[in-house]
Amino acid sequence: MSERAIPHVRKFLGQRLRALRKQHQLSQERLGEGSALSGKFIGEVERGEKSISVDSLYRVAVTLKVPLSLLTDVGTSRHPVPNANAEKILALVARGHRPAQIRRGYEVLRAMLGRSRRTA
């Protein structure tokens, strides 16, 4: 792997970690506590500033109750990297809304995005 690819991997991993943490409605501090890490370190990993060991990443996956592969499948279409706006939408939906509200929101977004594709 080239040295240039490493920041890309850290950024991907950080974005994936942030999205999953928000989806599980955990603060960086709470995820850190559950993983025997500091909240500050979780933030640094999410921003792609720090690398995380496989052991620590495993503890994070256990805390999030997700398979380790969900965090580490770099660049697969099955688990795409969310952008900042997608993360905001996911965080909004993950706040415990009723299923009917989520379905309604999905239909609104689908209609809006469908129209924007046709007009673009």
Residue pairs with C-beta under 8 A, 6 or more apart in sequence:
1 9
6 51
7 48
9 74
10 45
10 48
10 49
10 50
10 51
11 48
12 74
12 75
12 81
13 45
13 48
13 52
13 57
13 71
13 72
13 74
14 45
14 46
14 47
14 48
15 46
15 81
15 82
15 87
16 70
16 71
16 79
16 81
16 82
17 42
17 45
17 46
17 60
17 71
18 46
18 87
19 82
19 86
19 87
19 90
20 64
20 66
20 70
20 71
21 28
21 31
21 42
21 46
21 64
22 87
22 90
22 91
22 94
23 90
23 91
23 94
24 31
24 64
24 65
24 94
25 94
25 95
25 96
26 34
26 63
26 64
27 39
28 39
28 40
28 42
28 43
28 46
29 39
29 42
30 39
31 37
31 39
31 42
31 60
31 63
31 64
32 38
32 39
32 40
32 41
32 42
33 39
34 59
34 63
35 42
35 56
35 59
35 60
35 62
35 63
36 56
36 59
37 56
37 59
37 60
41 50
41 52
42 60
44 50
45 51
45 52
52 60
57 68
57 71
57 72
58 68
60 71
61 67
61 68
61 70
61 71
70 79
73 79
75 81
82 90
89 109
93 102
93 105
97 105
